[in-house]
Every structure is written in C-alpha cells, then in structure tokens.
Amino acid sequence: MPAAAPAPDFLTVTYRPDLEVLLVRWMRVVTLAELQQGYQHLLDVALRHQCRQWLLDARRRFNTDREGARWMVESFLPGLHARLGGRTYLAYLLVPAIMRDTAADAAFPPPEFFAGKPFIGQRFEEENTAIAWLQEGRRHNQPLASR
C-alpha cells in the first residue's frame, strides 16, 4: 500500500506498533473543513496499519462543537467498519475545562449512543488511562452481530 500523504500542519499522526495505537495530536483550533481533512488523513494512516485503536489528543484543539460532532457520528464514523473491518475505539484526550464545559459535553454523544455501533468513543484527561481503555477494547473486541 502506498505511503499516506503528509499530515496537514495542524495534525500529527504516529502509529505505535508496541501498543497497536494511532497517536493523533491536533496542534491547534481547526475549522470544520480542516477537521474533515484531518480525519480523512487519520483514516488513511489507520488503513495502512489496519489499526482501530485511536488516541486523539484534542487538548490544543479546544473546539468540540455540534456541527463537527454531527459530521462525525452521521458521516465519518458509520463508514469505519466497512473500511477497517471491526469496531473502532476513539479515546479523546481533553483538558479538564472542556470536560466540564456543558456545550462541549452536549456535543459528545452519551455512552448509550455507542451501544451496538461499530465504533465507540470515550473522553479522558490522562493519556495512560486512555491507552489502558484502548488496550482493553482491543483485547475484548468482539465482532458485531450481523444486522
């Protein structure tokens, strides 16, 4: 498979083979178009490594919003299963202030939203806790029942 295109300047993506995790760092606030471009780049790298455990460091991005969240859950995330062949785990690293922000909190789906879906997301303040969650998900990743 050809190498992925270089990451946009607002994003770094590193595959950690020792953890089987993609480490993604958003470097600044992004527009919706940049968010979409960044996630497409992330998917390209994930496909190259067949990696479904993503650690998304959004501590510098600071902009969880309803429009971006809607695009993620309605357009981007539903296509991951067909492309990656299993349940994708997305661990978001956020600053504590964002975790307490009611608007940002409302933009992130509640846990029950992810039940039975081929993707799951969770928010974290600590990187080691997020990695442990991703590793647990990888160990217990069961194929979804056919719909």
Secondary structure, DSSP 8 states (H G I E B T S, - for coil): --------TTEEEEEETTTTEEEEEE-S---HHHHHHHHHHHHHHHHHHT--EEEEE-TTT----HHHHHHIIIIIGGGHHHHHSS-EEEEEE--HHHHH-HHHHHHS--GGGGTTSSEEEEEES-HHHHHHHHHHHHHT-------
